[in-house]
């Protein structure tokens, strides 16, 4: 596990759970904890053990924010829902999350099956928020990688920590990607002026300029 802040940890992903998982992050509030994504599905117990190993109680995890509807980010949702954990996601990825469409959720690419789940807290506009007690996670709709892609961010001790799980892409018509929308979304993300970026596959990037440079490098690589 990696400590990013007293309230933010990396608890899953390559080296921590299974190699097919995206990087999974934990946000700790005073009243509840939330996961940012949950991996491809076979590592839920490992992720929860990692939380316990930090000296925290997995039973305090009350939410999982699904940043978008791809299997490496949402495969564990059904298992977490069985534990009473609520799913937060954007309405425009509801078909990928709440229905078993292996093209939209990319399960066919991973050679696995996805168990669809109902979204408990639907973000249906530009923004949403999740109160964890003493910590509020803000969500911003950033379509492009998928129609319902979101970033999440929070402000702690004068720093803005951004969870931009697949802001680098990739893109496919199978997932209804839209590079023009993505480029517009990335301008919004740059405007957040994050101090720390917790990315879903590239790890943790620290420093406003380094975060901006990372995003701009992918904009240059995908001119549309």
C-alpha positions in Angstrom: 0.0 0.0 0.0 1.0 3.6 -0.5 0.1 6.5 1.7 -0.6 9.6 -0.3 -2.1 11.6 2.6 -3.3 10.8 6.0 -6.8 10.4 4.4 -5.8 8.9 1.0 -4.1 5.6 0.2 -3.5 3.3 -2.7 -4.8 -0.1 -1.8 -5.1 -2.1 -5.0 -3.7 -2.5 -8.4 -0.5 -4.1 -9.8 1.7 -5.1 -6.9 -1.1 -4.8 -4.4 -3.9 -7.0 -5.6 -3.9 -8.4 -9.2 -2.2 -7.2 -12.4 -5.5 -6.8 -14.3 -6.8 -4.3 -11.8 -6.7 -0.6 -12.2 -5.1 1.2 -9.3 -7.6 1.4 -6.5 -7.6 4.3 -4.0 -9.1 4.7 -0.5 -10.4 8.0 0.9 -10.9 8.1 4.7 -13.5 10.5 6.2 -14.5 10.9 9.8 -17.8 9.0 9.3 -17.1 6.7 6.4 -14.5 5.6 3.8 -14.9 5.3 0.0 -13.0 3.4 -2.6 -12.2 5.0 -5.9 -12.9 2.0 -8.3 -12.5 -1.6 -7.2 -10.5 -3.6 -9.8 -11.5 -6.4 -12.2 -13.3 -8.5 -9.6 -11.0 -11.3 -8.4 -9.2 -9.2 -5.8 -11.9 -7.7 -3.7 -10.9 -9.7 -0.6 -7.2 -8.7 -1.2 -8.2 -5.0 -1.4 -10.2 -5.2 1.8 -7.3 -7.1 3.6 -5.0 -4.2 2.5 -7.3 -1.8 4.2 -7.3 -3.8 7.4 -3.5 -4.0 7.2 -3.4 -0.2 7.3 -5.0 -0.4 10.8 -8.4 0.6 9.4 -11.7 -1.3 9.4 -13.0 -2.5 6.1 -16.5 -2.2 7.5 -16.1 1.5 7.4 -16.0 1.4 3.6 -19.5 2.6 2.7 -19.1 3.7 -0.9 -17.3 2.9 -4.1 -17.0 5.6 -6.7 -17.0 4.0 -10.2 -15.1 6.5 -12.3 -16.3 4.8 -15.5 -17.8 1.5 -16.7 -14.8 -0.6 -17.6 -14.3 -4.1 -16.1 -10.8 -3.3 -14.6 -12.5 -0.6 -12.6 -15.9 -2.1 -11.8 -15.5 -5.9 -11.8 -15.7 -6.0 -8.0 -18.9 -3.9 -7.6 -21.2 -6.9 -7.1 -19.1 -8.3 -4.3 -18.9 -5.0 -2.6 -22.7 -4.5 -2.9 -23.2 -7.8 -1.1 -21.3 -6.2 1.8 -23.7 -3.3 1.8 -21.3 -0.9 0.1 -23.1 1.7 -2.1 -22.1 2.3 -5.7 -21.7 5.9 -7.0 -21.4 6.4 -10.8 -22.5 8.7 -13.6 -25.8 8.1 -15.4 -24.2 8.0 -18.8 -22.3 4.9 -17.9 -25.3 3.2 -16.4 -25.8 0.9 -19.3 -22.2 -0.4 -18.9 -22.5 -0.8 -15.1 -26.2 -1.8 -14.6 -26.5 -4.0 -17.7 -24.3 -6.8 -19.0 -23.0 -5.3 -22.2 -19.5 -6.8 -22.7 -18.6 -4.3 -25.4 -19.4 -1.3 -23.3 -17.7 -2.6 -20.1 -14.8 -4.2 -22.0 -15.3 -7.6 -20.3 -14.8 -9.3 -23.7 -11.3 -7.8 -23.9 -10.4 -9.3 -20.5 -12.0 -12.6 -21.3 -14.2 -12.5 -18.3 -17.8 -11.9 -17.2 -19.2 -8.9 -15.5 -22.0 -9.1 -13.0 -24.1 -6.0 -13.4 -25.3 -3.9 -10.4 -27.7 -1.1 -9.8 -26.1 2.3 -9.1 -27.2 3.5 -5.7 -26.1 7.2 -6.1 -26.4 8.4 -9.7 -24.5 11.5 -10.8 -26.8 12.8 -13.6 -25.2 16.2 -14.4 -21.9 18.0 -14.6 -21.0 17.6 -10.9 -21.8 15.5 -7.8 -20.4 15.2 -4.3 -20.1 12.6 -1.6 -19.9 13.5 2.1 -17.7 11.1 4.1 -17.8 13.2 7.3 -15.1 15.9 7.5 -14.2 15.1 3.9 -16.2 15.9 0.8 -15.3 14.2 -2.5 -16.3 16.2 -5.5 -17.1 14.5 -8.8 -16.8 16.1 -12.3 -18.3 14.6 -15.4 -15.4 14.2 -18.0 -16.9 12.3 -21.0 -14.6 11.1 -23.8 -12.9 7.9 -22.7 -16.5 6.7 -22.0 -19.7 8.7 -22.0 -20.0 8.6 -18.2 -16.3 9.0 -17.2 -15.8 11.1 -14.1 -12.9 12.4 -12.1 -13.1 12.8 -8.4 -11.1 15.3 -6.2 -10.9 16.6 -2.7 -9.1 19.5 -1.0 -7.0 18.5 2.0 -4.6 20.8 4.0 -4.2 23.2 1.1 -3.7 20.6 -1.5 -6.1 19.3 -4.2 -5.9 15.6 -4.8 -7.3 14.4 -8.1 -8.4 10.9 -9.0 -8.2 10.8 -12.8 -8.4 7.1 -13.4 -8.3 6.8 -17.2 -7.7 10.4 -18.3 -5.0 9.1 -20.6 -7.5 7.1 -22.7 -7.4 4.7 -24.6 -10.3 5.2 -27.0 -12.6 2.8 -28.9 -15.9 3.1 -30.7 -16.9 -0.1 -28.9 -17.0 1.9 -25.6 -18.5 5.0 -27.4 -15.4 7.0 -26.9 -15.4 10.6 -28.2 -11.9 12.2 -28.6 -13.3 15.7 -29.1 -15.3 15.4 -25.8 -12.3 14.0 -24.1 -10.1 16.9 -25.2 -12.7 19.3 -23.9 -12.9 17.3 -20.6 -9.1 17.4 -20.2 -9.2 21.2 -20.4 -11.6 21.1 -17.5 -9.4 18.8 -15.6 -6.4 21.0 -16.2 -8.5 23.9 -14.8 -8.8 22.1 -11.5 -5.1 22.8 -10.9 -4.5 19.6 -8.9 -1.4 19.3 -6.8 -1.5 15.5 -6.8 -2.9 13.2 -9.5 -3.8 9.7 -8.6 -4.1 8.0 -12.0 -5.6 4.6 -12.6 -2.7 3.1 -14.5 0.2 5.5 -14.2 0.4 5.9 -10.5 0.8 9.1 -8.4 2.0 12.3 -10.0 2.9 15.1 -7.6 3.2 18.8 -8.4 0.9 21.2 -10.3 3.2 21.5 -13.3 3.9 17.7 -13.5 0.2 17.0 -13.4 -0.6 19.5 -16.1 2.4 18.3 -18.2 1.1 14.7 -17.9 -2.3 15.6 -19.2 -0.9 17.8 -22.0 1.3 15.0 -23.1 -1.7 12.8 -23.7 -3.5 15.7 -25.5 -0.5 15.9 -27.8 -0.6 12.2 -28.4 -4.3 12.2 -29.2 -5.0 15.3 -31.4 -8.4 14.1 -32.5 
